Amino acid sequence: MTNERTPPSLEELDARLREARRNAGLDKPEDPQGGGSSASDMSLGVRIGVELVAGVLLGLLVGYGIDRWLETKPFGMIIMVLLGAIAGFMNVYRVANGHGYAAGYAKSWKDQDGGE
C-alpha cells in the first residue's frame, strides 16, 4: 500500500508558483523586451526630483518676500529655505511609500493599530 509518486521537479514547482502569483495579481507580467526600467519608474524619479526642487524654490521665494517686507535680510530666506527643504523631503517620503496625495492619507495610522 505504498503510494510511490515522484515529487515534481523544482522547475515545475517554480513555474506553477509563478503562474499562480500572476493569476492572483501579485506579480507584474514579465517584460517581453527584458528592459529594467519602465516609463512609470522614470516618471516616479522625475516626480521625486520636482518635489525636492519645488519645496526649496518655494521656500526661497517666500523667504525673499518676507525679507523684503519685514527687512530682516538673510534670516527669513534661510528659515524658509530650510522649511521648504523639509517639506520637499516629506513629500518625497510620501511618494516613496505610495501615499502620494491620495485622499485619506491620515487613515493609514488606524490601519496599523487595527482601528476602524
N, C-alpha and C positions, 0 to 999 in steps of 0.2 A: 503494500500500500504506500509506497513512496511515490511522491509526485515529483519527478525529476525534470524540472523545467530549467532551461539555461537562462541565466539572468541576461537582460538586454545589455547591449554594449553601451559604453559611456557616450559615444557619438549619438546613438539612437535616443538615449535619455536627454541629452543636450538639445537635440532637435525638437523633441516633444515639449521640453520646458520652454524653449524659445517660441514655439507655436502657441502654447497655452498663454504665455505672457503677452504675446501680440494680440491674441483673441480677446484677452481681458482688458486690453488698452493700457498695459503697464509699460510697454516698450514702444519707442518710436519705430516706425517702419525703417528698414535698412535703406541707406542712401545708395541708389544704384550707381552713382558716379564715384562713390568712395571718397568724396571730399570730406575734410574735417569740420569746416565751419559752414554755417548756413547764413542766409540773409538775416534771420532773426537774431543770430548771435552778433552779427555786425551791428544791427540796429540797437541791440542792448548796450554794446560798447560805446556807440555814439551817444546814446541817451545818458549813460553814466558820465561821460566827458562833459556833455552840455549841462548836466545838473551841477557839477562842480564849478564850472566856469561861470554859470549864471548866478549862483549864490555869491561868489566873490565879487563879480561885477556889480550886482545889485547892491551889495553892501558898500562897495566903493562909491557908487553914485549917491546913495542915501547919506553916507558919511560926509561926502563932499558938500552936499546940500545943507546938512546940519552945521558943518564948519562955517560955511558962508553965512548962514542965518544967525548963529549964535557967536560967531567969531571966536571959535575955540580951535584954531587952525589944525593941528595934526590929530588931536585926541578923538574927535568924532569919527574921522575916517578910520583910524586904527581900530577903534572899538567896533564899528560897523563892518569892517572887512573881516574881523575875527568872527563876528556873529554870522556873517554871510557864509564864511567857510564852514562853520559848524552846521548851518542849515543845509549847505550843499552835501556835507558828509552824511547828515541824517537822511537826506533824500536818496543818496546812493545806497545807504543801508536798507532803506525800504524797498528800493528797486531790486537789490540783490537778494532779498528774502522773499521776493514775489508779492509783496504787498502793493507796491506802486501807489497809485492814487485811488484805489478801489474804495467804493462806499462801504462804510462799516469797518474801517481799518482798526478801530479800538476794540472790535469784537473778539480779536484773537486771544486776548488775555483770559476771557471767560472760557474759551475752548480748552485752554491748557489746564485750568483749575477744575474742569468738569462742571462748570456752571451752565445755566440755560441760555 
